Structures are given as structure tokens and as C-alpha cells.
Amino acid sequence: MASSYSTDLKIELMVTGENAGTWGDKTNDNLDVIEQAIAGFKQVSIAGGAQTTNLLINNSPDIATSDARNAVIKLSGTITGNQIVTVPTGITKTYIVQNGTTGAFTVQFIQAGGTGTTFSTTDKGIKILFADGTNINAVDLSTLSGTIATAQIADLAITSSKLASFAVTAARLASFAVTTSRLATNAVTAIKITQSTITQSKLAANSVGASQLIATAVTPATYTAATITVDAGGRITAASSGSAGAGMGIPVLVNTGPASGTYTASPGANRIAVYMYAGGGASGNSVDGRNSGPGGNGGFGFYNKPITQPFAQPFAIGGGGRGGSGAGGATTIANVGTVNGGNGSANENNTPGNPGSQPGASLAYPFRTFIAGTNFGAGAAGASSTMESNAGPNAGTAGALIIFENTGT
């Protein structure tokens, strides 16, 4: 009676009384087959496009072509499509399989006609598998029982999606175990915070911004000389401009022309209010009973000037115009402004001189005496005469410089 072969490893099963004189060789062949199944390693190339590679188990003593009988199989080669690798159906056996291929494609390891396990496009790892005669089964954490020790869990391996609701209770958290880096954005809501538990010492510098503050009814704006209302919680609840003092009421320079010098601001001043009058123009001569016109008024303006300390600037104050048709002098302060003197009138034709200008002024008051109470820089009155006599010119009034400082006090 001829020999037969085992189902799983294809070991030759000899019949008593047969193979006389060759039992030793056949036994050695069978031992080689068993060694291949227990400790054999085979590297199998599956390079190429999408395909199915069938690994075989042939009868003893065939070892060279019986790739599926090896204990460890390493799949290799550059793959350019998804791969399927099969081992024979009907056998039961354990395998260690390594995906040593290159290329971002899947590799499926199955029993022919059954199901198996799949290496993903990025999984180049090693799997422990067993064939149950129909399907390939993976031996991994999803199929193992027992417990996993802390040392076997990688940092950040257990994510929130892996935890059942309320699985982590306060009793399972060590003191200070939950740090800022462990919390998802917006994970701690108002309902999780006990009243009064967030004290000033718990807040990082600049951690409370505008979006964290309760809104009030105050309109966002820039307020000058403002009246501010603050509630018991320290919030600004009202603001308006113009009703509170801001320190812009301190006169520091009052001078008339002609004069010059240097104005030096007080160290605490951050803004100055400057009133400048230029000199008025003179009248012309009256000749043969014909009147001359009045001189033009000197320029007059208010200049509102923010300053940066230190602030020291030269100034000059114009005098009144003199002599027939003389113009008044300009008044100026460097880096603030200039007002120009009034022109003198023409002789004997009763035409007034043109008034001076105030370029760049913040405001030109309609009444020259509104601030100082004196008509600085006024043009001279016209000279008058009768037919029998002549009259000389009149002089214009000198200009002036008045400075107020805002020191914030």
C-alpha cells in the first residue's frame, strides 16, 4: 500500500512494511518539513501591479517550492497596485507575516476562497496570524483577552473616542494629572467651573482679553476731557466728552510784540493751545484833504498742538506797521504755526489794507477780543485831512502770543 500525506504540512505517512531500506531518508525528509513549519523563514517577492500570489504547500520532501509551509513569511518588493496573497484552503497553521513591501497599496493575506487580514497602505508592520482551514485570523489586541499594563500603553494612545461616557472619574485621576496640554480647546465650560474657583493667581498675564469681558452699553470711541462712570464691578458703564477738566487751562506765556525768544514746555505737558496775533498794518498818508484807508488787521488764529517731550521752540511776535503803508510783522512759533501781518493802506485814496492770514489754524475766532480782551494786531485807523492841511500815517497795533498748556492736572 502506497504512502499518504498529512493534511496540513504534507508529511509523508508511510505504511508498515513498505519503503524497506529508505525509512531513514524519508524520516529525515519529514523532519526537514517539520523544521520548515516550525522555524522556516521565506522572503517572497510580490512586486508589481495589482495581482494575486498563491503560496503552496507540496508533499514531502518538497521544501523549495512550499512557501506556505514556512513559519515566518516576509513579503517584499515594490508594489504598484493592491495585492492578494493566498495560502491553501483546508490547512490549519500559524504564521508570522511581515509586510516588507514599498509602495502605498494594500496587501491582503487570506486562505484561498476565504477571508483574511489586510495590511493598510501605510502598515509596513508584522502580524501574527493563524489559518483555521477556511479563513486567516489575526492575533492582536482586538482578539486577545486579559489586561494591558500601564507600561504597554503609549503616551496619548487612548483618545477620547476610545473611552466610554463617564469612564474616567475623579477617583481615577492623580493630582495634577490633567494639565493644559491634555485638554481639548473649549473642553472646560462654565458649568464645569465651581463659583469663585478661578482666582487672580490662576490667570496668566494677558489671559483675559476684550472678548472675555461682559459687554456694557458704552459706545467704542475716543473721548476727550471725558466724564467716566464705573460700577461696583469695575466696569465702565458710561462715558462722554467735554464735561470733565483735562488740565488745558494753564497759561504759561503771554507776550506782545515786537519780541522774540524760545518757548520751553513744562515737562508734564502733552498738548498746547496757542493763540497768535500778527501785527496790524499802518495807514497811509492823508494828502490834500484826501483820506487814507485803514491798515489791515493782523492774522489771528488758534492752534491745537500735541507735543512730545522735550519741546522747546523759538518764537517771534510781530510789531504794528509804521510809516506810510507799513505792514504789520508776522507772529510765529516753530513747528506750530504762523499768522501773517496786515498790509498797510495806500496813501490818499481811502482804500483799506488787506488783512493778514492764519494758514493751518485749528480755529479763527470771529471776535479778536474773545480770549485776551484786547484787540491785538488791529490795523491802524485811516488818516483824515481837510482841504487846508495834510495828516501823517497812523501805526498798527502790535501782535501777541498766548500759550496754554495741558499738563493733565
Helices and strands as residue ranges (DSSP letters): E 4-5, E 12-13, H 23-39, E 41-45, E 51-54, G 67-69, E 72-76, E 83-87, E 92-99, E 107-111, E 116-119, E 126-132, E 136-139, G 150-152, G 160-162, G 170-172, G 180-182, G 190-192, G 200-202, G 210-212, E 227-230, E 236-240, E 248-256, E 259-264, E 271-277, E 300-306, E 312-317, E 331-333, E 337-339, E 400-406
